[in-house]
């Protein structure tokens, strides 16, 4: 079989970082309750993937959250980390009822957020910095 001609030196291996100075509108494409509790015994969401809808120049790209603690009832927040769940649910208008929260209900919900670029194992990745209520 003949080889396919390619110029490996000219092929990109990373996307340019997202702009950290703008507000994005996105849609939740993935949200999962972790199989086990964290080291402090808290339930948490993982594998949260927000696909960018606006601005159009970044449409289709995504920002991620790998850990979002679900605070227990009556918790008085001591950190921004403990506010993220409530901010996410409110910003993306995720349905919650008297029975509670179902991560599947977050799928397809839209809202606004900001991002920050982080480096993990030598690769740059876009993370949700804040949910805009």
Residue pairs with C-beta under 8 A, 6 or more apart in sequence:
14 123
14 124
15 61
17 117
17 124
17 126
18 24
18 52
18 58
18 61
18 63
18 115
18 117
18 126
19 58
19 115
20 114
20 115
20 116
20 117
20 129
22 55
22 114
23 112
23 113
23 114
23 132
24 50
24 52
24 53
24 54
24 55
24 58
24 63
24 112
24 113
24 114
24 115
25 52
25 53
25 54
25 110
25 111
25 112
26 50
26 51
26 52
26 53
26 62
26 63
26 110
26 111
26 112
26 113
27 50
27 51
27 53
27 108
27 109
27 110
28 48
28 49
28 50
28 92
28 94
28 106
28 107
28 108
28 109
28 110
28 111
29 49
29 50
29 51
29 62
29 107
30 47
30 48
30 49
30 107
31 45
31 47
31 48
31 49
31 103
31 104
31 106
31 107
32 45
32 46
32 47
32 48
32 103
33 43
33 44
33 45
33 46
33 103
34 43
34 44
34 45
34 46
37 43
37 44
38 44
38 67
38 69
42 69
42 70
42 71
42 72
43 69
43 70
44 67
44 68
44 69
44 70
45 65
45 67
45 68
45 70
45 85
45 103
46 65
46 66
46 67
46 68
47 66
48 64
48 65
48 66
48 68
48 88
48 106
48 128
49 62
49 63
49 64
50 62
50 63
50 64
50 65
50 113
50 128
51 60
51 61
51 62
52 58
52 59
52 60
52 61
52 62
52 63
53 59
53 110
61 126
62 126
63 113
63 115
63 126
63 127
63 128
64 125
64 126
64 127
64 128
65 84
65 88
65 127
65 128
68 84
68 85
68 88
69 81
69 82
69 84
69 85
70 85
70 101
71 77
71 82
71 85
71 86
75 82
77 83
84 131
87 130
87 131
87 133
88 94
88 106
88 111
88 131
89 96
89 101
89 106
90 131
90 133
91 111
91 112
91 113
91 131
91 132
91 133
92 106
92 109
92 110
92 111
92 131
93 109
93 110
93 111
94 101
94 105
94 106
94 109
95 102
95 105
96 105
111 131
111 132
112 131
112 132
113 128
113 129
113 130
113 131
113 132
114 128
114 129
114 130
114 132
115 126
115 127
115 128
115 129
116 126
116 127
116 129
117 124
117 125
117 126
117 127
118 124
118 125
118 126
118 127
119 125
